[in-house]
Amino acid sequence: MNARWKQNGLTVAGGKGQGNGINQLLDSCGLYVDDDQTIYVADQSNHRIVEWKRGATSGQVVAGGNGQGSGDHQLNYPAIVIIDKERDSLIISDRSNKRVVRWPRRNGTSGETIISNIVCWGLTMDENGSLYVVDRIEDEVRRYRRGESQGTVVAGGNGSGNRKGEKRLLDPRLLVDLDSSWWILATLFGS
């Protein structure tokens, strides 16, 4: 595949200044582009996920949007959104609530916490439905297979980095490329 980039960008979501209107975003953070070119934006400071259909002039709130809070119907600074196509749901890093939630993609009024007590700074899903989650506090990446509540450390998690032989990831980030390969960006700390 050969990528060609336009010289000038095209606004596809927001573009009406910062705010809480349905055609505005405020501190948008993560985004996900679906196969049909629908864009899902983690509208962080509005505590919602907004769906933008291709060519739309305004978005539609599909998760949160009920004020900042910790209820099942609320989000608190959502940072990342991805789609679980098999379950037709959104997977959201609800950062300030220290949880990852699953929210029905169609007509969802509330979400279900699937991972708790985590400050999630990275989130992706593989072809088997396993979630890979960056835990910012523990400086590690964990894999959660469907149905697991604890997960398995797949990168980092080697202590504080203060003793000989200990190494840890400092401020890890998770990236996925067009070939579905995932990359961990971090500073390696320790001896």
Secondary structure, 3 states (H helix, E strand, C coil): CCCCCCCCCCCCCCCCCECCCCCCECCEEEEEECCCCCEEEEEHHHCEEEEECCCCCCCEEEEECCCECCCCCCECCEEEEEEECCCCEEEEEEHHHCEEEEEECCCCCCCEEEEECCCEEEEEECCCCCEEEEECCCCEEEEECCCCCCCEEEEECCCCCCCCCCEEEEEEEEEECCCCCEEEEEEEEEC
